[in-house]
């Protein structure tokens, strides 16, 4: 997977992500939001051991539909249908009431490509280690980690990177103060 200019698609995705999230900050009100999706991609590649291009680009773009005006069609046109499907599966519908939204989100991830579930594991790991969470927020992040693990377990037998990711996220939960 590469861009029209012959450079790696993930390189194009980094610029796209930074522009889409321009002006957005993380919870600490200091860190540019785009640092999070870039860290998620590093989790996927360097910690979980997955260098699949679709997975890396999806990691970089995983919050673009949910948090910016960018839609699935724009991602599909720029990065292809596989990336668009993964990113869409990682996007919650904020128009829905929370319990319904979370149920639909989990159902969508359960039926999505394995790469979406791997990105979700990286996302929850990065959010858990963000360092700006209150005890209540940490408890919510631990619950999200558990949900992500439950969804990804279906892939662990066939995907070594998913098995590594699950083991790592479990160890992060054990090391958290709310477990």
C-alpha positions in Angstrom: 0.0 0.0 0.0 1.5 3.3 -1.0 0.3 6.7 -2.0 0.1 8.1 -5.6 3.5 9.8 -5.1 5.1 6.4 -4.2 5.7 7.2 -0.6 4.4 4.9 2.1 0.7 5.4 2.9 1.4 5.8 6.6 3.5 8.8 5.8 0.6 10.4 4.0 -1.7 9.4 6.9 0.5 11.2 9.4 0.1 14.5 7.6 -3.6 13.9 7.0 -4.1 13.1 10.7 -2.2 16.2 11.8 -4.3 18.5 9.6 -7.6 16.8 10.6 -6.8 17.2 14.3 -5.2 20.7 14.0 -5.9 22.8 17.1 -7.2 19.8 19.1 -5.5 19.0 22.4 -5.4 16.0 24.6 -7.0 16.1 28.1 -4.0 17.8 29.6 -4.8 20.9 27.4 -1.1 21.0 26.3 -0.4 18.0 24.1 -1.5 18.2 20.4 -4.2 15.5 19.9 -2.4 14.0 16.9 0.3 12.7 19.3 -2.2 10.1 20.5 -2.9 8.4 17.1 0.8 8.5 16.3 1.6 6.7 19.6 -1.2 4.2 18.8 0.6 3.4 15.5 3.9 3.0 17.4 2.1 0.6 19.8 0.9 -1.5 16.8 4.2 -1.6 15.0 6.9 -1.5 17.7 5.2 -3.1 20.7 2.7 -5.5 19.2 4.9 -6.3 16.2 2.5 -5.6 13.4 3.8 -3.9 10.3 0.7 -4.4 8.2 0.2 -1.1 6.2 -3.6 -1.2 6.5 -3.3 -1.6 10.3 -0.7 1.2 10.6 -2.7 3.7 8.5 -5.9 2.7 10.4 -4.1 3.3 13.7 -3.0 6.8 12.6 -6.5 7.7 11.4 -8.5 5.8 14.1 -10.1 9.0 15.6 -10.5 11.1 12.4 -14.1 10.1 11.6 -15.2 10.3 15.3 -13.5 13.6 16.2 -13.2 15.7 13.0 -15.4 16.6 10.0 -13.6 13.9 7.9 -16.0 11.1 6.8 -15.5 7.5 5.7 -15.8 8.4 2.0 -12.9 10.8 2.2 -10.8 8.2 3.9 -11.8 5.5 1.4 -10.9 7.8 -1.5 -7.5 8.7 -0.1 -6.5 5.4 1.6 -8.7 2.7 0.3 -11.7 0.6 1.4 -9.8 -1.6 3.9 -8.5 1.4 5.9 -11.9 3.1 5.7 -13.7 0.0 7.0 -11.2 -0.3 9.9 -11.4 3.4 10.8 -15.2 3.3 10.6 -15.3 0.3 12.9 -13.2 2.3 15.4 -15.6 5.3 15.3 -18.5 5.7 17.7 -21.7 7.3 16.7 -22.0 10.3 19.1 -25.7 10.8 18.1 -26.6 7.6 20.0 -27.3 7.5 23.7 -24.2 6.1 25.5 -25.4 2.6 26.4 -26.7 2.0 22.8 -23.6 3.7 21.3 -21.2 1.4 23.3 -23.2 -1.7 22.4 -23.2 -0.9 18.7 -19.5 0.0 18.8 -18.6 -3.3 20.4 -20.8 -5.2 17.9 -19.2 -3.3 15.0 -15.7 -4.1 16.3 -16.6 -7.8 16.8 -17.6 -8.1 13.1 -14.7 -5.9 11.8 -11.4 -6.9 10.4 -8.8 -8.2 12.9 -6.7 -5.1 12.4 -9.4 -2.8 13.8 -9.4 -4.9 17.0 -5.6 -4.7 17.2 -5.7 -0.9 16.8 -8.3 -0.8 19.6 -5.9 -2.7 21.9 -3.2 -0.1 21.1 -5.7 2.7 21.6 -6.8 1.5 25.1 -3.2 0.8 26.1 -2.2 4.3 25.1 -5.2 5.9 26.9 -4.6 3.9 30.0 -0.9 5.1 30.2 -1.8 8.7 29.2 -0.9 9.8 32.7 -3.6 12.5 33.1 -6.4 10.3 34.3 -8.2 10.7 37.6 -8.9 7.5 39.6 -12.4 7.4 38.1 -11.2 7.9 34.6 -8.5 5.2 35.1 -11.3 2.8 36.2 -13.2 3.6 33.0 -10.0 3.1 31.0 -9.4 -0.3 32.6 -13.0 -1.3 31.7 -12.4 -0.3 28.1 -9.2 -2.4 28.1 -11.2 -5.4 29.3 -13.8 -4.9 26.6 -11.0 -4.6 23.9 -9.4 -7.8 25.2 -12.7 -9.7 25.1 -13.3 -8.5 21.5 -9.8 -9.4 20.3 -9.5 -12.8 21.9 -11.1 -14.3 18.8 -7.9 -13.4 16.8 -5.3 -14.4 19.4 -5.0 -18.0 18.2 -4.2 -17.0 14.6 -2.5 -13.7 15.1 0.7 -13.6 17.1 0.6 -9.8 17.3 -2.9 -9.9 18.8 -1.8 -12.5 21.4 1.1 -10.2 22.3 -1.2 -7.2 22.5 -3.7 -9.0 24.7 -0.9 -10.2 27.1 0.5 -6.7 27.3 -2.8 -5.0 27.9 -3.6 -7.5 30.6 -0.3 -6.7 32.3 -1.1 -3.0 32.1 -4.5 -3.6 33.8 -2.7 -5.6 36.5 -0.3 -2.8 37.1 -3.1 -0.1 37.3 -4.2 1.1 40.7 -7.8 0.2 40.2 -7.5 -3.5 39.3 
